[in-house]
Amino acid sequence: MPVTAKRTFSLPAAHAKFIDKKVASGSYASGSEVVRAGLRALQERDKAVEEWLREDVASTFDAMQADPSRAIPASSVFTAIKARHAGRSRKSTRRAKT
């Protein structure tokens, strides 16, 4: 059986209420189980971020370092984003009027 270590934490009322609701719903047998599940989810997310950084971001960075001409100037990106946002705003305005 794994060794456990006791810890004491202070939580905001909203977090404490969330834990209590999870236990009351029967989804978890105790507050400790809720916290352990949350920690496992955090570990999984951290692992996924690390893998993404290592596999996707690092390779893209290396490719850009090797051939900087592949880059798109930030001003071009922002111009495209602004144009797309303006188009969506116009569509929303038209829908609201009908």
C-alpha positions as CSV (number, residue, x, y, z in Angstrom):
1,M,0.0,0.0,0.0
2,P,1.4,3.5,-0.9
3,V,2.6,5.6,1.9
4,T,0.4,8.7,2.5
5,A,1.4,12.0,3.9
6,K,-1.1,14.2,5.7
7,R,-1.3,17.8,4.7
8,T,-3.5,20.7,5.9
9,F,-4.7,23.3,3.5
10,S,-6.9,26.4,3.6
11,L,-9.3,26.7,0.7
12,P,-11.6,29.5,-0.5
13,A,-15.2,28.8,0.4
14,A,-16.1,28.1,-3.3
15,H,-13.5,25.3,-3.5
16,A,-14.6,23.8,-0.2
17,K,-18.2,23.9,-1.4
18,F,-17.2,22.3,-4.7
19,I,-15.5,19.4,-2.8
20,D,-18.5,19.0,-0.5
21,K,-20.9,18.8,-3.5
22,K,-18.8,16.2,-5.1
23,V,-18.8,14.0,-2.0
24,A,-22.5,14.7,-1.4
25,S,-23.3,13.6,-4.9
26,G,-21.7,10.2,-4.3
27,S,-19.1,10.8,-7.0
28,Y,-16.4,10.6,-4.3
29,A,-16.3,8.9,-0.9
30,S,-14.3,11.8,0.7
31,G,-12.8,15.2,0.2
32,S,-9.4,13.6,0.0
33,E,-10.5,11.6,-3.0
34,V,-11.7,14.8,-4.7
35,V,-8.4,16.5,-4.0
36,R,-6.4,13.4,-5.3
37,A,-8.5,13.4,-8.5
38,G,-7.8,17.0,-9.0
39,L,-4.1,16.5,-8.5
40,R,-4.1,13.6,-11.0
41,A,-5.8,15.8,-13.5
42,L,-3.3,18.6,-12.9
43,Q,-0.4,16.1,-13.4
44,E,-2.0,14.9,-16.7
45,R,-2.4,18.5,-17.9
46,D,1.2,19.3,-17.0
47,K,2.4,16.2,-18.8
48,A,0.4,17.1,-21.9
49,V,1.8,20.6,-21.9
50,E,5.4,19.3,-21.5
51,E,4.9,16.9,-24.4
52,W,3.4,19.6,-26.6
53,L,6.3,21.9,-25.8
54,R,8.9,19.2,-26.5
55,E,7.3,17.7,-29.6
56,D,5.5,20.6,-31.3
57,V,6.8,23.9,-30.1
58,A,10.5,23.0,-29.9
59,S,10.5,21.5,-33.4
60,T,8.7,24.6,-34.8
61,F,11.2,26.9,-33.0
62,D,14.1,24.8,-34.5
63,A,12.6,25.1,-38.0
64,M,12.2,28.8,-37.7
65,Q,15.8,29.2,-36.4
66,A,17.0,27.2,-39.4
67,D,14.9,29.2,-41.9
68,P,13.7,32.5,-40.6
69,S,12.2,33.4,-44.0
70,R,9.3,31.0,-43.1
71,A,8.1,33.5,-40.5
72,I,5.1,35.7,-41.0
73,P,5.6,39.3,-39.8
74,A,3.6,40.1,-36.7
75,S,2.0,43.1,-38.4
76,S,0.6,40.8,-41.1
77,V,-0.9,38.5,-38.5
78,F,-2.5,41.3,-36.5
79,T,-3.9,42.8,-39.7
80,A,-5.5,39.5,-40.5
81,I,-6.9,39.0,-37.0
82,K,-8.3,42.5,-36.9
83,A,-10.0,42.0,-40.3
84,R,-11.5,38.7,-39.2
85,H,-12.7,40.2,-35.9
86,A,-14.3,43.1,-37.8
87,G,-16.1,40.7,-40.2
88,R,-17.4,38.7,-37.2
89,S,-18.5,41.9,-35.5
90,R,-20.4,43.0,-38.6
91,K,-22.2,39.6,-38.8
92,S,-23.2,39.8,-35.1
93,T,-24.5,43.3,-35.6
94,R,-26.6,42.2,-38.6
95,R,-28.0,39.2,-36.7
96,A,-29.0,41.4,-33.8
97,K,-30.9,43.7,-36.0
98,T,-33.0,41.0,-37.6
